[in-house]
């Protein structure tokens, strides 16, 4: 059986309203893999923009609950944790492979202006 991981991520608007998401990834992440991803995130590994790496943004889930966008919205998301998938996680649709996710972060970083790489 192949190993799978779950990447749990979070959107928190400026008013602290939150929405959680998760994706199922083929492959098991090592600590080094997680460090590599964080190296290619904004604000010293704290934030990412899902659309830049091919992940669904979570703002629309909040908009559905609260009747549309608000002035507190922004594009920043955070990775809450990456863990080995449990049996119940395998019901999620596979997003892609561990290598592809790491590559998407790396490729996106190459196109970011230096002043944004905090």
C-alpha positions, 0 to 999 in steps of 0.5 A: 500500500502506498503511503499518503499524507494529509496537509491541513491548511487554514484561512483566517481573515482579519477579523479572525473568522476561520475556515479549514481545509485539507488535501490528500497527498500521495507520499509520506512527508519527512521533517526535511520535506516539510522544511523544504516547503516552508522555505518557499512560503512567505513571511519566513515559512508562515503563509502561502497563496493557494492559487499559486500552487494549485490548491483550492483557496478557502475564502469562498467557504467563508463567503458562503457562510457570511453572504459574500466577501468582506473588507477583512479578506486577504489571500494568505493561508497557513499550513497547520500540519502535515500528517500521515493519512489515517484510514478515514482520510483516504476518502479524500480525493488525491490532490497529487504527489508529495514531489509535485506539491514541493515542486509547485512551491519551489516553482512559484518561489522562482517567480516571486519578486525579492521584496515579497520574500520576507 
